[in-house]
Amino acid sequence: MLEMNVTRLYEMSVLLYALSVSLYFIDFLHHNRKANRTAFWLLSIVWVFQTAFFLLRIVETKRFPILTMSEGLYFYAWVLITLSLVINRLLRVDFIVFFTNVLAFFMLALHTFAPAHYQSEATAEKLISELLIIHITMAILAYVAFSLSFVFSVLYMIQYHLLKQKKWGKRLLRMTDLTKLEEMSHILNLIGLPMLLLGLILGLIWAYIKIEHFHWYDAKVLGSFLVLAVYSFYFYKRIVQGIRGKTIALWNIGSFFFLLINFFLFGSLSKFHLWYS
């Protein structure tokens, strides 16, 4: 019972960390100080949990716990989280903070869900099953965000077409303005991309733990990372190149169609995907 309660706190830390990384992503792209502050305090809560677990482990083992692979991963993740907090507070280098936290999230999740350091086999199996549930949930939430973003881009193109042809009417009045449609589409992609990235990280961890012959070149895995690349290029075009309007809306629509290709076509070709479906 005690081990399961501690495990729940580990899982809570991972979920809080996922939310923190998502907010750091928003700050990384838009220099949003409110998102940065919220991410910092969420990460501080994670750090408090992780430090308490680390100190308890020292008391339990009566040594500095870095001798096993599991302990080494945990200490590595704790150091990265600590450095991230220091860098965020003193240097404010958004690029370093975001990618350091992505790496630390991977290490923390790997430690949390790896079965080797749990005494009970039942607990380990339950954690692996819950890891799969979290991975699928995060992926679905990302897909929902991308889907709604696609809808806003389609509405943008419809309104753009009506305005260009000077077709005023009730349909036009029922839609919000072009700027609002584009902004809502962008915000939903801001939510979807880090959610998909973190969900894929958890999915890879699950696959390495559970599937005996897992390969990176599986169609589903490659397709998912291509989806990440396509949506990442969307942000590059919009934020770095400053592209707006019809061009970025069409790119977003095309990105969603590629997501559908990955979901239906690459998913059907994937041995990894069929394994747990």
C-alpha positions in Angstrom: 0.0 0.0 0.0 2.8 2.4 0.9 4.6 1.6 -2.4 1.4 2.3 -4.3 0.9 5.6 -2.5 4.4 6.7 -3.3 3.9 5.6 -6.9 0.8 7.8 -7.1 2.9 10.8 -6.1 5.5 9.9 -8.7 2.7 9.9 -11.3 1.4 13.2 -10.1 4.9 14.6 -10.5 5.1 13.4 -14.1 1.7 15.0 -14.9 2.6 18.3 -13.3 5.8 18.2 -15.1 4.0 17.7 -18.4 1.9 20.7 -17.8 5.0 22.7 -16.8 6.8 21.8 -20.0 3.7 22.7 -22.1 3.7 26.2 -20.5 7.5 26.6 -21.0 6.8 25.8 -24.7 4.4 28.7 -24.9 6.9 31.0 -23.2 9.6 29.7 -25.5 7.7 30.8 -28.6 6.0 33.9 -27.4 8.0 35.2 -24.4 4.9 34.9 -22.2 5.9 35.8 -18.7 2.7 34.6 -17.2 3.1 31.2 -18.7 6.8 31.2 -17.6 5.8 32.0 -14.0 3.2 29.3 -13.8 5.5 26.8 -15.4 8.2 27.8 -12.9 6.0 27.2 -9.8 4.6 24.0 -11.2 8.2 22.8 -11.7 9.1 24.0 -8.2 6.3 21.7 -6.8 7.8 18.8 -8.8 11.2 19.6 -7.5 9.9 19.6 -3.9 8.4 16.1 -4.5 11.5 14.8 -6.1 13.8 16.2 -3.4 11.6 14.6 -0.7 11.7 11.3 -2.5 15.5 11.6 -2.9 16.0 12.3 0.8 13.7 9.5 1.8 15.8 7.2 -0.4 19.0 8.3 1.3 17.4 7.5 4.8 16.1 4.2 3.5 19.4 3.0 1.9 21.8 4.8 4.3 23.9 5.8 1.3 23.9 8.3 -1.6 21.4 6.6 -4.0 23.2 6.6 -7.4 24.6 3.1 -7.6 21.9 1.5 -9.7 20.6 2.4 -13.2 17.2 3.5 -11.7 18.9 5.6 -9.0 21.2 7.2 -11.5 18.3 8.2 -13.8 16.5 9.7 -10.9 19.5 11.7 -9.7 20.2 12.8 -13.3 16.6 14.0 -13.7 16.7 15.8 -10.3 19.9 17.6 -11.2 18.4 18.7 -14.6 15.2 20.0 -12.8 17.4 21.9 -10.3 19.5 23.4 -13.0 16.4 24.3 -15.0 15.0 26.2 -12.0 18.2 28.1 -11.5 18.6 29.0 -15.2 15.0 30.1 -15.4 15.4 32.3 -12.3 18.8 33.8 -12.9 19.6 33.7 -16.6 16.2 33.5 -18.3 17.4 31.6 -21.3 14.1 30.3 -22.7 15.7 28.0 -25.3 17.9 26.2 -22.7 15.1 26.0 -20.1 12.6 24.4 -22.5 14.9 21.7 -24.0 16.5 20.9 -20.6 13.0 20.3 -19.2 12.0 18.0 -22.2 15.1 15.9 -21.4 14.5 15.9 -17.7 10.8 14.9 -18.3 12.0 11.9 -20.3 14.4 10.8 -17.6 11.8 11.3 -14.8 9.2 9.4 -16.8 11.6 6.6 -17.5 12.5 6.3 -13.9 8.9 6.5 -12.7 7.5 3.8 -15.0 10.5 1.5 -15.3 9.5 -1.8 -13.4 13.0 -2.6 -12.2 12.8 -0.5 -9.0 9.4 -1.7 -7.7 9.4 -4.6 -5.3 5.9 -5.8 -6.2 5.4 -7.2 -9.7 1.8 -6.3 -9.5 2.7 -2.7 -8.9 5.1 -2.7 -11.8 2.5 -4.1 -14.2 -0.1 -1.6 -13.0 2.3 1.2 -13.6 3.1 0.0 -17.1 -0.7 -0.2 -17.9 -1.2 3.3 -16.5 1.7 4.6 -18.6 0.0 3.3 -21.7 -3.3 5.0 -20.7 -1.5 8.4 -20.0 0.3 8.1 -23.4 -2.9 7.4 -25.3 -4.8 10.2 -23.4 -2.2 12.8 -24.1 -2.0 11.8 -27.8 -5.8 12.0 -28.1 -5.9 15.4 -26.4 -3.2 16.6 -28.9 -5.3 15.3 -31.8 -8.4 17.1 -30.5 -6.4 20.3 -30.3 -5.1 19.9 -33.8 -8.6 19.0 -35.1 -10.1 22.1 -33.6 -7.2 24.2 -35.0 -8.0 22.6 -38.4 -11.7 23.7 -38.1 -10.7 27.3 -37.4 -8.3 27.3 -40.4 -11.1 25.9 -42.6 -13.5 28.7 -41.3 -10.7 31.2 -42.0 -10.5 30.0 -45.7 -14.3 30.1 -46.1 -14.5 33.6 -44.7 -11.5 34.7 -46.8 -13.2 33.3 -49.9 -16.5 35.1 -49.1 -14.8 38.4 -48.4 -12.7 38.2 -51.6 -15.8 37.6 -53.6 -17.7 40.3 -51.6 -20.5 37.9 -50.7 -21.9 39.5 -47.6 -24.6 37.6 -45.8 -25.7 35.7 -42.6 -23.0 33.1 -43.0 -20.3 35.8 -42.9 -21.9 37.5 -39.9 -22.0 34.2 -37.9 -18.2 33.8 -38.2 -15.8 35.8 -36.1 -13.2 38.0 -37.9 -10.2 36.6 -39.7 -7.6 37.7 -37.1 -9.6 35.9 -34.3 -9.9 32.7 -36.4 -6.2 32.6 -37.1 -5.3 33.3 -33.4 -7.6 30.6 -32.1 -6.1 28.1 -34.6 -2.6 29.1 -33.4 -3.4 28.8 -29.7 -4.8 25.3 -30.2 -1.6 24.2 -32.0 0.4 25.7 -29.1 -1.6 23.3 -26.9 -1.4 20.3 -29.2 2.3 20.2 -30.1 3.9 19.9 -26.7 1.1 17.5 -25.7 1.9 15.3 -28.6 5.7 15.5 -28.0 5.3 14.5 -24.3 2.8 11.8 -25.2 5.3 10.3 -27.7 8.0 10.3 -25.1 5.8 8.3 -22.8 4.8 6.0 -25.6 8.4 5.3 -26.5 9.1 4.5 -22.8 6.2 2.1 -22.7 7.2 0.4 -26.0 10.8 -0.2 -24.8 9.5 -1.6 -21.5 6.7 -3.8 -22.8 7.5 -4.8 -26.4 10.4 -7.2 -26.8 11.3 -6.3 -30.4 10.6 -2.6 -30.7 12.2 -0.7 -33.5 12.5 3.1 -34.1 11.8 2.6 -37.8 8.3 1.3 -37.2 5.8 3.2 -39.5 3.7 4.5 -36.6 6.7 5.9 -34.8 8.3 7.5 -37.8 4.9 8.9 -38.9 4.3 10.4 -35.5 7.7 12.2 -35.5 7.0 13.5 -39.0 3.7 14.9 -37.6 5.8 16.7 -35.0 8.1 18.0 -37.7 5.3 19.3 -39.8 3.6 21.2 -37.0 7.0 22.4 -35.8 7.6 23.9 -39.3 4.2 25.6 -38.9 5.5 27.4 -35.9 8.7 28.2 -37.7 6.8 29.7 -40.7 4.4 31.7 -38.4 6.8 32.9 -35.7 10.3 33.1 -37.3 9.3 33.9 -40.9 6.3 36.0 -39.8 3.9 34.3 -42.3 0.2 34.9 -41.6 -3.1 34.7 -43.3 -4.1 32.4 -46.1 -0.7 30.8 -46.4 -0.4 29.7 -42.8 -4.0 28.6 -42.8 -3.4 26.3 -45.8 -0.3 24.9 -44.2 -2.3 24.1 -41.0 -4.9 22.4 -43.1 -2.3 20.4 -44.9 -0.6 19.5 -41.6 -3.9 18.1 -40.3 -4.4 15.9 -43.4 -0.9 14.5 -42.8 -1.9 13.8 -39.2 -4.9 11.8 -40.6 -2.6 9.9 -43.0 -0.3 9.0 -40.0 -3.3 7.9 -37.9 -5.1 5.7 -40.4 -2.4 4.6 -43.0 0.8 4.4 -40.9 -1.2 3.1 -38.0 -2.4 0.2 -40.1 1.1 -0.6 -41.3 2.6 -0.5 -37.7 3.3 -3.8 -35.9 3.8 -1.7 -32.8 0.4 -0.1 -33.1 -1.5 -3.3 -33.8 0.3 -4.9 -30.8 -1.7 -3.0 -28.3 -4.8 -2.2 -30.3 
